[in-house]
Amino acid sequence: MSQTTSSHLLPVFARANLAFERGEGAWLIATNGERYLDFGSGIAVNALGHAHPHLVKAVSEQAAKLWHVSNLYRIPEGERAAARLCEASFADVVFFANSGAEAMECAIKMARKYHAARGAPERVRIIAFEGAFHGRTLTTLAAAGQAKYLEGFGPVAEGFDHAPFNDLEAVKKLIGPATAAILIEPVQGEGGVRVPDAQFLRGLREACDRHGLLLIFDEVQTGMGRTGELFAYQRSGVTPDILALAKGLGGGFPVGACLATAAAAAGMTAGTHGSTFGGNPLAMAAVNAVLDVMLAPGFITHVRRTALLLKQKLAAIRDRHPDILADVRGEGLLIGLKAVVPNGDLVAALRGEKLLAVAAGDNVVRLLPPLIIGEAEVTDAVERLARACARLDAAAPMKGAAS
Ligand SMILES: *Cc1c(COP(=O)(O)O)cnc(C)c1O
């Protein structure tokens, strides 16, 4: 295998030298014919696996009819998708975008406009959290505040204050007369599958209510069944005012959404925001097809049952390999393996066993399988993980031998 492949793609990604040509459910078939068990799902995107027959049919049929018309006209498929998302959540209105970062941009703009429309245009600041990830646009990078992603890209967008994750007192100290909203991932994904205390999220809601702030949940990663509820906020018992979705929403078709209550969205009148591509008929066919599957009776129960089984088996592997795995954490099928060895080594060892996983912050390896996996894939993945751990154990210097 050649080490470097010359490419005209902007080299911003550290790609594995591996390419796939087709997928079937939880499996990806590489260009050399090898089969990989996909527990990365294209970073929590392929929630229904690859080539799901219902999605293939819905998108193919739509592709033969109409792809794009612009938002100059009504889009009945989008009206239906929005109504279904609202019916299944706290929301009254939906804006469709093309990515998670764009869904977040809408959320940020909406929170500021809410206050401006109520005669308080000075309320623009948003409290966000250390370790967060909200996307790669200049404003969503400023929202997350991670220096490593902002460096070299000029002035950092104003208006974000950062508190340590899970620290309610720190949040309260940051609230001032210019604060507009609090923005949080109900489980930090990229940051390392960090789950906050339930009291912490409740405390944020109370602080928002007391000070007239909006609560924004970035559910780009946690949404669409990933945590064992359709939305993670439903697990926490804390309802946001604004919620961003993307990743699993189109089952692999690029689409994002910003959901909101009518009150939170009150400032977003005609002309205040827009998108050329957002919510086009092809994307909406994908969203409606995903919803057909996820809203069907039994789907969410299946995710929960699968997650429980997988977590139990993972805990047993951790107990057997304490020099490789420190902890198993997460909600539903958003699972983090806190590694003892460098997480990149574990991802590579798993790939060696033909199991795909995704690295995250805090030295964590994420398991984000398609939500449609069954017991057979769970057992198979855990066996591959056990072999990878055994291989890393064998490669590590003998513990205790030196002392
Ligand atoms: C992936 C992600 C984003 C960004 O989504 P893009 O589609 O890459 O713009 C934003 N927020 C969270 C929580 C994410 O996981």
The ligand as an SDF file (V2000), in Angstrom:
LIG
                    3D

 15 15  0  0  0  0  0  0  0  0999 V2000
  -20.6060   17.6090   14.3830 C   0  0  0  0  0  0  0  0  0  0  0  0
  -21.1010   18.6400   15.2920 C   0  0  0  0  0  0  0  0  0  0  0  0
  -21.3200   19.9570   14.8540 C   0  0  0  0  0  0  0  0  0  0  0  0
  -20.9520   20.4380   13.4800 C   0  0  0  0  0  0  0  0  0  0  0  0
  -21.6420   19.7850   12.4630 O   0  0  0  0  0  0  0  0  0  0  0  0
  -21.1740   19.9890   10.9350 P   0  0  0  0  0  0  0  0  0  0  0  0
  -22.2350   19.2910   10.1650 O   0  0  0  0  0  0  0  0  0  0  0  0
  -19.8200   19.3640   10.8230 O   0  0  0  0  0  0  0  0  0  0  0  0
  -21.1220   21.4430   10.6780 O   0  0  0  0  0  0  0  0  0  0  0  0
  -21.8880   20.8460   15.7530 C   0  0  0  0  0  0  0  0  0  0  0  0
  -22.1960   20.4720   17.0000 N   0  0  0  0  0  0  0  0  0  0  0  0
  -21.9810   19.2170   17.4540 C   0  0  0  0  0  0  0  0  0  0  0  0
  -22.3870   18.8640   18.8530 C   0  0  0  0  0  0  0  0  0  0  0  0
  -21.4160   18.2600   16.6250 C   0  0  0  0  0  0  0  0  0  0  0  0
  -21.1970   17.0390   17.0800 O   0  0  0  0  0  0  0  0  0  0  0  0
  1  2  1  0
  2  3  1  0
  2 14  2  0
  3  4  1  0
  3 10  2  0
  4  5  1  0
  5  6  1  0
  6  7  2  0
  6  8  1  0
  6  9  1  0
 10 11  1  0
 11 12  2  0
 12 13  1  0
 12 14  1  0
 14 15  1  0
M  END
$$$$
